[in-house]
C-alpha cells in the first residue's frame, strides 16, 4: 500500500454535513444502461448509500457519464441534482491525486487513463467520503484511508 501524503483537509467543515458517498461513474452507468451483469448490484448499492447520507458526483464523474448522452437534458435526467449533490474538486485533491499518480507511475503504471480515477479517489480521501465503485483495487492501493463500497468478489 502507498501511504497518502499529509495534507490539510476541510474535515472540520465537512464533518458537520451528513455523511456522503462519492459515486464512481461506472456505478451510474450500470444503472443507466441496465447493464446485465452489474445493474442490480449498482442499484442496490446506490440505494443503501442514499439511505446513509448524500450521494455526490464531481465534474470528472459527470463528464465520464456524459459520454453516453447526446443531450445535456438527458444527462441531467440520469444524474439529477435532486439525487446527486454536485461538488467541485478541492485543490487539495489535485495535490493528492498528483502524488498518488506519481506513486502509480513509479510502480510501472502506464500513463494513459488513470488520472481521473486518482482525482476521484483524492476527492474522497480529502473530504472523508465513502467511495462507491466497482473498480476498487486501484483505490485500495493508492487511497488506503478511503472507505470503499465495492463488490465483495474484488
HELIX and SHEET records of a PDB file:
HELIX    1   1 UNK A   11  UNK A   14  1                                   4    
HELIX    2   2 UNK A   25  UNK A   32  1                                   8    
HELIX    3   3 UNK A   39  UNK A   52  1                                  14    
HELIX    4   4 UNK A   59  UNK A   66  1                                   8    
HELIX    5   5 UNK A   72  UNK A   78  1                                   7    
HELIX    6   6 UNK A   91  UNK A  106  1                                  16    
HELIX    7   7 UNK A  115  UNK A  127  1                                  13    
HELIX    8   8 UNK A  136  UNK A  142  1                                   7    
SHEET    1   A 5 UNK A  84  UNK A  87  0                                        
SHEET    2   A 5 UNK A  54  UNK A  58  1                                        
SHEET    3   A 5 UNK A  20  UNK A  23  1                                        
SHEET    4   A 5 UNK A 130  UNK A 132  1                                        
SHEET    5   A 5 UNK A 148  UNK A 149  1                                        
END                                                                             
